[in-house]
Amino acid sequence: MRGDHAPARGAQELRVTSARPLARAELDAIVQRLAAAYRTKFDVTQSVDPNLIAGVRITIGDRLIDGTIAGRLDDIARLLSTN
């Protein structure tokens, strides 16, 4: 599902994946904060993946910001397997 954010010329790709559908205001708040932080416009794609359990996974180009419960559990599992 593509957000209603129109693709901007020269915009970076921004993918927002969440465990549940985000309300328009939630998605807009995320996009506005990232646009201000990165000083760029984004071509936004939103998707839902219930396997994330909760939280949001954001992909900006080749950068990943994983704020999901599933991501944190994966981090803990990797930490435990190295000890």
N, CA, C and O atoms as a DFTB+ gen file, in Angstrom:
332 C
 N C O
     1  1       0.839      -1.167       0.000
     2  2       0.000       0.000       0.000
     3  2       0.881       1.226       0.000
     4  3       1.693       1.408       0.907
     5  1       0.736       2.042      -0.972
     6  2       1.504       3.261      -1.076
     7  2       0.775       4.374      -0.339
     8  3      -0.440       4.524      -0.466
     9  1       1.528       5.156       0.436
    10  2       0.924       6.285       1.139
    11  2       0.440       7.326       0.151
    12  3       0.742       7.240      -1.039
    13  1      -0.291       8.287       0.619
    14  2      -0.787       9.358      -0.240
    15  2       0.269      10.413      -0.493
    16  3      -0.008      11.431      -1.127
    17  1       1.461      10.184      -0.010
    18  2       2.539      11.126      -0.249
    19  2       2.967      10.959      -1.700
    20  3       3.427       9.889      -2.099
    21  1       2.817      12.012      -2.484
    22  2       3.171      11.945      -3.899
    23  2       4.682      11.849      -4.039
    24  3       5.415      12.508      -3.301
    25  1       5.158      11.033      -4.982
    26  2       6.600      10.950      -5.186
    27  2       7.156      12.315      -5.570
    28  3       6.634      12.972      -6.472
    29  1       8.189      12.731      -4.903
    30  2       8.812      14.017      -5.197
    31  2      10.024      13.797      -6.070
    32  3      10.716      12.786      -5.941
    33  1      10.284      14.737      -6.956
    34  2      11.457      14.640      -7.821
    35  2      12.718      14.603      -6.953
    36  3      12.926      15.490      -6.125
    37  1      13.542      13.600      -7.137
    38  2      14.768      13.467      -6.368
    39  2      14.563      12.956      -4.953
    40  3      15.481      13.013      -4.135
    41  1      13.376      12.459      -4.658
    42  2      13.080      11.987      -3.309
    43  2      13.730      10.636      -3.064
    44  3      13.906       9.832      -3.980
    45  1      14.079      10.407      -1.812
    46  2      14.608       9.105      -1.417
    47  2      13.451       8.153      -1.146
    48  3      12.360       8.572      -0.762
    49  1      13.705       6.882      -1.351
    50  2      12.696       5.878      -1.048
    51  2      12.647       5.656       0.460
    52  3      13.678       5.485       1.111
    53  1      11.436       5.662       1.000
    54  2      11.207       5.429       2.420
    55  2      10.139       4.358       2.546
    56  3       9.012       4.536       2.085
    57  1      10.499       3.240       3.176
    58  2       9.539       2.161       3.402
    59  2       9.279       2.082       4.900
    60  3      10.208       1.970       5.700
    61  1       7.995       2.144       5.269
    62  2       7.573       2.040       6.656
    63  2       6.762       0.760       6.784
    64  3       5.686       0.636       6.199
    65  1       7.284      -0.193       7.555
    66  2       6.609      -1.463       7.767
    67  2       6.238      -1.552       9.235
    68  3       7.078      -1.355      10.113
    69  1       4.968      -1.851       9.496
    70  2       4.492      -1.914      10.874
    71  2       3.712      -3.195      11.097
    72  3       3.278      -3.854      10.153
    73  1       3.543      -3.534      12.368
    74  2       2.832      -4.756      12.731
    75  2       1.326      -4.622      12.498
    76  3       0.624      -5.621      12.346
    77  1       0.841      -3.386      12.472
    78  2      -0.568      -3.105      12.214
    79  2      -0.642      -1.880      11.314
    80  3       0.318      -1.113      11.233
    81  1      -1.763      -1.688      10.640
    82  2      -1.874      -0.489       9.799
    83  2      -1.747       0.780      10.651
    84  3      -2.349       0.886      11.720
    85  1      -0.968       1.722      10.167
    86  2      -0.795       2.989      10.875
    87  2      -1.896       3.962      10.468
    88  3      -2.304       4.004       9.307
    89  1      -2.364       4.730      11.424
    90  2      -3.300       5.810      11.123
    91  2      -2.555       6.852      10.290
    92  3      -1.334       6.979      10.388
    93  1      -3.285       7.579       9.488
    94  2      -2.678       8.598       8.624
    95  2      -1.812       9.570       9.444
    96  3      -0.710       9.924       9.027
    97  1      -2.316       9.994      10.602
    98  2      -1.573      10.932      11.446
    99  2      -0.263      10.318      11.939
   100  3       0.748      11.015      12.024
   101  1      -0.267       9.021      12.265
   102  2       0.954       8.345      12.723
   103  2       1.993       8.309      11.610
   104  3       3.162       8.625      11.831
   105  1       1.559       7.921      10.410
   106  2       2.473       7.852       9.270
   107  2       3.009       9.241       8.940
   108  3       4.207       9.410       8.714
   109  1       2.124      10.232       8.911
   110  2       2.558      11.601       8.614
   111  2       3.590      12.088       9.623
   112  3       4.564      12.738       9.244
   113  1       3.387      11.780      10.913
   114  2       4.329      12.212      11.951
   115  2       5.699      11.577      11.734
   116  3       6.721      12.249      11.875
   117  1       5.729      10.300      11.393
   118  2       7.001       9.614      11.129
   119  2       7.709      10.250       9.943
   120  3       8.899      10.558      10.011
   121  1       6.975      10.444       8.861
   122  2       7.566      11.001       7.641
   123  2       8.066      12.418       7.886
   124  3       9.154      12.766       7.426
   125  1       7.311      13.239       8.591
   126  2       7.723      14.618       8.861
   127  2       8.992      14.665       9.708
   128  3       9.893      15.459       9.435
   129  1       9.068      13.815      10.737
   130  2      10.270      13.803      11.591
   131  2      11.496      13.360      10.798
   132  3      12.573      13.938      10.939
   133  1      11.331      12.334       9.964
   134  2      12.467      11.862       9.168
   135  2      12.861      12.882       8.115
   136  3      14.050      13.084       7.870
   137  1      11.885      13.530       7.485
   138  2      12.180      14.548       6.476
   139  2      12.962      15.700       7.095
   140  3      13.883      16.230       6.474
   141  1      12.602      16.089       8.313
   142  2      13.325      17.157       9.000
   143  2      14.732      16.697       9.400
   144  3      15.696      17.446       9.245
   145  1      14.848      15.476       9.909
   146  2      16.138      14.957      10.362
   147  2      17.116      14.763       9.195
   148  3      18.303      15.066       9.316
   149  1      16.608      14.256       8.070
   150  2      17.466      13.963       6.919
   151  2      17.480      15.091       5.892
   152  3      18.224      15.037       4.913
   153  1      16.652      16.115       6.119
   154  2      16.554      17.273       5.223
   155  2      16.356      16.849       3.787
   156  3      17.081      17.278       2.889
   157  1      15.362      15.998       3.581
   158  2      15.039      15.515       2.248
   159  2      13.559      15.191       2.167
   160  3      12.860      15.154       3.180
   161  1      13.098      14.962       0.966
   162  2      11.722      14.510       0.738
   163  2      11.769      13.018       0.468
   164  3      12.783      12.487       0.014
   165  1      10.659      12.348       0.753
   166  2      10.610      10.900       0.608
   167  2       9.470      10.458      -0.299
   168  3       8.407      11.077      -0.339
   169  1       9.713       9.388      -1.015
   170  2       8.694       8.648      -1.742
   171  2       8.331       7.498      -0.806
   172  3       9.104       6.552      -0.659
   173  1       7.160       7.571      -0.172
   174  2       6.786       6.696       0.939
   175  2       5.983       5.486       0.474
   176  3       5.033       5.606      -0.300
   177  1       6.387       4.324       0.966
   178  2       5.635       3.088       0.792
   179  2       5.369       2.529       2.180
   180  3       6.287       2.395       2.989
   181  1       4.117       2.204       2.452
   182  2       3.742       1.642       3.752
   183  2       3.294       0.208       3.554
   184  3       2.587      -0.103       2.596
   185  1       3.710      -0.672       4.470
   186  2       3.250      -2.064       4.429
   187  2       3.038      -2.566       5.851
   188  3       3.504      -1.967       6.820
   189  1       2.322      -3.682       5.949
   190  2       2.007      -4.286       7.245
   191  2       2.572      -5.694       7.267
   192  3       2.408      -6.457       6.315
   193  1       3.254      -6.037       8.386
   194  2       3.788      -7.380       8.598
   195  2       3.506      -7.774      10.048
   196  3       4.256      -7.388      10.945
   197  1       2.432      -8.541      10.295
   198  2       2.081      -8.928      11.660
   199  2       3.194      -9.690      12.394
   200  3       3.198      -9.738      13.624
   201  1       4.127     -10.277      11.658
   202  2       5.234     -11.002      12.282
   203  2       6.175     -10.089      13.065
   204  3       7.002     -10.572      13.839
   205  1       6.060      -8.786      12.875
   206  2       6.907      -7.844      13.606
   207  2       6.476      -7.712      15.062
   208  3       7.208      -7.137      15.868
   209  1       5.324      -8.225      15.408
   210  2       4.731      -8.238      16.743
   211  2       4.238      -6.840      17.126
   212  3       3.046      -6.661      17.380
   213  1       5.120      -5.860      17.172
   214  2       4.762      -4.473      17.470
   215  2       5.907      -3.590      17.019
   216  3       7.025      -4.068      16.825
   217  1       5.639      -2.315      16.850
   218  2       6.679      -1.371      16.474
   219  2       6.707      -1.103      14.992
   220  3       5.798      -1.484      14.253
   221  1       7.780      -0.433      14.562
   222  2       7.923       0.011      13.179
   223  2       9.336      -0.281      12.696
   224  3      10.309      -0.092      13.426
   225  1       9.432      -0.742      11.459
   226  2      10.722      -0.929      10.785
   227  2      10.749       0.075       9.630
   228  3       9.841       0.103       8.800
   229  1      11.792       0.890       9.590
   230  2      11.906       1.932       8.581
   231  2      13.134       1.663       7.733
   232  3      14.222       1.420       8.255
   233  1      12.952       1.709       6.424
   234  2      14.067       1.550       5.505
   235  2      14.168       2.820       4.666
   236  3      13.217       3.216       3.993
   237  1      15.339       3.448       4.721
   238  2      15.612       4.642       3.929
   239  2      16.764       4.274       3.006
   240  3      17.913       4.175       3.437
   241  1      16.445       4.074       1.739
   242  2      17.475       3.621       0.812
   243  2      18.020       2.286       1.290
   244  3      17.285       1.299       1.324
   245  1      19.312       2.237       1.665
   246  2      19.902       0.990       2.151
   247  2      20.093       0.996       3.669
   248  3      20.711       0.081       4.213
   249  1      19.563       2.028       4.368
   250  2      19.653       2.111       5.832
   251  2      18.393       1.539       6.468
   252  3      17.284       1.754       5.981
   253  1      18.578       0.813       7.556
   254  2      17.466       0.184       8.263
   255  2      17.408       0.689       9.693
   256  3      18.413       0.684      10.404
   257  1      16.234       1.121      10.110
   258  2      15.975       1.493      11.497
   259  2      14.921       0.513      11.993
   260  3      13.765       0.587      11.578
   261  1      15.304      -0.396      12.866
   262  2      14.398      -1.446      13.316
   263  2      13.955      -1.176      14.745
   264  3      14.709      -1.389      15.694
   265  1      12.735      -0.710      14.884
   266  2      12.161      -0.446      16.192
   267  2      11.040      -1.415      16.495
   268  3      10.038      -1.049      17.109
   269  1      11.213      -2.663      16.058
   270  2      10.174      -3.671      16.260
   271  2      10.547      -4.605      17.398
   272  3      11.720      -4.751      17.743
   273  1       9.546      -5.227      17.968
   274  2       9.783      -6.221      19.016
   275  2      10.514      -7.423      18.413
   276  3      11.436      -7.959      19.028
   277  1      10.111      -7.843      17.224
   278  2      10.770      -8.979      16.576
   279  2      12.255      -8.693      16.361
   280  3      13.089      -9.577      16.560
   281  1      12.591      -7.476      15.960
   282  2      13.996      -7.091      15.770
   283  2      14.777      -7.133      17.064
   284  3      15.923      -7.581      17.089
   285  1      14.166      -6.673      18.130
   286  2      14.843      -6.699      19.434
   287  2      15.051      -8.127      19.911
   288  3      16.099      -8.447      20.473
   289  1      14.064      -8.986      19.692
   290  2      14.212     -10.392      20.067
   291  2      15.331     -11.056      19.269
   292  3      16.084     -11.866      19.808
   293  1      15.441     -10.713      17.979
   294  2      16.536     -11.232      17.153
   295  2      17.890     -10.774      17.701
   296  3      18.845     -11.549      17.747
   297  1      17.960      -9.498      18.116
   298  2      19.213      -8.980      18.693
   299  2      19.602      -9.742      19.955
   300  3      20.769     -10.084      20.143
   301  1      18.626     -10.007      20.818
   302  2      18.878     -10.748      22.057
   303  2      19.343     -12.165      21.736
   304  3      20.279     -12.664      22.360
   305  1      18.705     -12.811      20.779
   306  2      19.087     -14.175      20.395
   307  2      20.523     -14.203      19.867
   308  3      21.281     -15.120      20.184
   309  1      20.899     -13.203      19.064
   310  2      22.283     -13.145      18.546
   311  2      23.273     -12.929      19.681
   312  3      24.344     -13.536      19.700
   313  1      22.916     -12.063      20.626
   314  2      23.789     -11.798      21.761
   315  2      23.986     -13.063      22.593
   316  3      25.109     -13.370      22.992
   317  1      22.924     -13.786      22.854
   318  2      23.012     -15.007      23.649
   319  2      23.793     -16.103      22.931
   320  3      24.475     -16.897      23.579
   321  1      23.703     -16.158      21.609
   322  2      24.391     -17.220      20.884
   323  2      25.892     -16.962      20.785
   324  3      26.654     -17.886      20.501
   325  1      26.333     -15.727      21.013
   326  2      27.761     -15.433      20.951
   327  2      28.457     -15.632      22.282
   328  3      29.686     -15.611      22.355
   329  1      27.687     -15.824      23.324
   330  2      28.285     -16.005      24.674
   331  2      28.410     -17.450      25.027
   332  3      28.886     -17.782      26.112
